[in-house]
Amino acid sequence: MAMCSTFCPRLSFHLNCKSLSLFPVKRRFFVTIKAFSSQTSAPKADDLPASIGFLGLGIMGNPMAQNLIKAGCDVTVWNRTKSKCEPLISLGAKYKSSPEEVAASCDVTFAMLADPESAADVACGKYGAAKGMGPGKGYVDVSTVDGETSKLICEHIRATGAHFLEAPVSGSKKPAEDGQLIFLTAGDSVLYDKAAPLLDIMGKSRFYLGEVGNGAAMKLVVNMVMGSMMASFAEGLVLSEKVGLDPSVLVEVISQGAISAPMYAVKGPSMVKSSYPTAFPLKHQQKDLRLALGLAESVSQPIPIAAATNELYKVAKSHGLSDQDFSAVIEALKVKLQQ
C-alpha cells in the first residue's frame, strides 16, 4: 500500500462506491420491444391517429410510409421530387404539394430527411410543416440530425401549440422494408404515447430517452460505432488478401467468433466481390461521423478512432463513392495501397 501511495498520491483508499458511477441511472429512460409470434396482432384502428403525414420518401422514408399504408393507415405524403410519391399514391396515399399542407391536414406528421439542413428547412422553412401545425397535432422527426437542429425544430413546432418527438432510427433499407427499425425517441411523452402504435408498425423496438437532443445524440453515437466497425472490418478484408489469405474465409471465421456481427455477415460477401448495393449511403455515414465529432467536441471528449475513420470516408467520397453503400469505404483503402 505504501508503494502505491508513493506513486499515486492523489488516490484515496476510502472510496465511496456511489462516486464510481460515471453513468447515473436516469429513470425517465425506458424501452419497449415488440414481441413477434403467431399471436401478435396489428394495432387496432381505434388506437391509431386518424390521419398521418409523411415527409421525405427516399431510401428509408418510402418503405416506412408503405408499411403505414399497408397497415391501413390514412397517409398523406410529400417529397421534393413528386415522382417519388407516385408508388405510394398508387397504394392509396394522398398527396399534398407542401409540408405545410401535409401538417395542416394530419394529426401526426413524420419527417425523414437526408441531413440537418433539409430537416430544418422542411420543418421551419417558408412552406414548412410548422406553418401547418397547431394544438393537438404532433410532429415526429425520424431524420438523423444533430441535437441543436432537433432542438431548433422542436422550438418551432412547440411554438404552434403542437407536440414534438425526435425519433431517429437505427436500421437501414432492409429493416425499414421489414418493419424492423429501432426508434430512439425523445421529447413530448404525450406524443410518444400517441405515436407508439405507428412506431410499432414500422419498427421492432422503441426507446424513450427523455429530453429533446438525447435521441439525436444516441443515434450519432450508434452510427459513430457502426462506421468505425465497418472501417476496421474493411481493413481486415484488405489485409487478409494482401498476405495471401482468402477474405471470404475471414468473413466466415469472424461470423463464428465473439466479434461476429450481423453487419459483417450481410456486407462481407458483397465487399469481397467489390459490390456495394446501397442500403445506407456512404455520404450519410460520413455526415453522421462529422456530426458525432461535433457532439464529442461540445463536451471535450476525444474520439480519435472516429476522427481517423471520418477521414477514410472522406477519401471514399472524393473518389465518387458518395451514393454507394457505406461498405464501399473499403475502396478508399485499396486506393491508399495503390498510392
QUINOR-V880000 format. One record per residue. N is the residue number from 0. BURIAL is # if it has 24 or more other ideal C-beta (glycine too) atoms within 12 Angstrom, else .. Layout:
N,BURIAL  N,BURIAL
This chain:
0,.  1,.  2,.  3,.  4,.  5,.  6,.  7,.  8,.  9,.  10,.  11,.  12,.  13,.  14,.  15,.  16,.  17,.  18,.  19,.  20,.  21,.  22,.  23,.  24,.  25,.  26,.  27,.  28,.  29,.  30,.  31,.  32,.  33,#  34,.  35,.  36,.  37,.  38,.  39,.  40,.  41,.  42,#  43,.  44,.  45,.  46,.  47,#  48,#  49,.  50,#  51,#  52,#  53,#  54,#  55,#  56,#  57,#  58,#  59,#  60,#  61,#  62,#  63,#  64,#  65,#  66,#  67,#  68,#  69,.  70,#  71,.  72,#  73,#  74,#  75,#  76,#  77,#  78,#  79,.  80,.  81,.  82,.  83,#  84,#  85,.  86,.  87,#  88,#  89,.  90,#  91,.  92,#  93,#  94,#  95,#  96,.  97,#  98,#  99,#  100,#  101,#  102,#  103,#  104,#  105,#  106,#  107,#  108,#  109,#  110,#  111,#  112,#  113,#  114,#  115,#  116,.  117,#  118,#  119,#  120,#  121,#  122,#  123,#  124,#  125,.  126,.  127,#  128,#  129,#  130,#  131,#  132,#  133,#  134,.  135,.  136,#  137,#  138,#  139,#  140,#  141,#  142,#  143,#  144,#  145,#  146,#  147,.  148,#  149,#  150,#  151,#  152,#  153,#  154,.  155,#  156,#  157,#  158,.  159,#  160,.  161,#  162,#  163,#  164,#  165,#  166,#  167,#  168,#  169,#  170,#  171,#  172,#  173,.  174,#  175,#  176,.  177,.  178,#  179,#  180,#  181,#  182,#  183,#  184,#  185,#  186,#  187,#  188,.  189,.  190,#  191,#  192,#  193,#  194,#  195,#  196,#  197,#  198,#  199,#  200,#  201,#  202,#  203,#  204,#  205,#  206,#  207,#  208,#  209,#  210,#  211,#  212,#  213,#  214,#  215,#  216,#  217,#  218,#  219,#  220,#  221,#  222,#  223,#  224,#  225,#  226,#  227,#  228,#  229,#  230,#  231,#  232,#  233,#  234,#  235,#  236,#  237,#  238,.  239,#  240,#  241,.  242,.  243,.  244,.  245,.  246,#  247,.  248,.  249,#  250,#  251,.  252,.  253,#  254,.  255,.  256,.  257,.  258,.  259,.  260,.  261,.  262,#  263,#  264,.  265,#  266,#  267,#  268,.  269,#  270,#  271,#  272,.  273,.  274,.  275,#  276,.  277,#  278,#  279,#  280,#  281,#  282,#  283,#  284,#  285,#  286,#  287,#  288,#  289,#  290,#  291,#  292,#  293,#  294,#  295,#  296,.  297,.  298,.  299,.  300,.  301,.  302,#  303,.  304,.  305,#  306,#  307,.  308,#  309,#  310,#  311,#  312,#  313,#  314,#  315,#  316,#  317,.  318,.  319,.  320,#  321,#  322,.  323,#  324,#  325,#  326,#  327,#  328,#  329,#  330,#  331,#  332,#  333,#  334,.  335,.  336,.  337,.  338,.
